[in-house]
Every structure is written in structure tokens, then in C-alpha cells.
Amino acid sequence: MVDDGRVVVVIVLLVVVVVGGNRVVVVVVVIVVVVAALNLVLDFDFIEQGAERGAPKYMEWYGAFGLLVTLIWLYLEMLRLLSKLQERR
């Protein structure tokens, strides 16, 4: 199931990219990068809590997959930010 917050972020990004200027897009991408970075904290907390509580072995995959998705998301957003900053020059 898709998180409602992420759907809202994607919709806002699409509207800003279509309607907004370059400066607005950079601000929105910076906000998304911050959200992705904060999501790393949630992923590490999930992994740490699972280890402390003795979660079953299969839960390691959930933690690893969530961490991997967040890292890829953060990487792509950082590339988008660098791309937008390069366009401004």
C-alpha cells in the first residue's frame, strides 16, 4: 500500500514542475531531499528496534529493502537537485 504522504509529495512535485519556475522547483526538491534524509532515520530506527526486540529473521529483509529504497530515492533526488542547480547557471 502506498503511503498517502508520498502520493501528496509526488502530486505537488508534478504541479510545481509543470506550473512553477525554476526557483520554486529547486526549493521543492530541497524539501524532498530533506524528507528522504529524515526517512533514513526512520529506516535505521526500524532496524534497531527489530534487533532489540528479537524480530524474526525474515524481518531483516524488510529493513534492508526499506533502507535500500530510501537510499535510491535520496540519490535520485540529489541528482535532480544538482541538475536543477546546473540549469540555473
Protein Blocks (a to p, Z undefined) as FASTA:
>chain_A
ZZfklmmmmmmmmmmmmmmcfklmmmmmmmmmmmmmmmmmmmmmmmmmmmmnopafklmm
mmmmmmmmmmmmmmmmmmmmmmmmmmmZZ
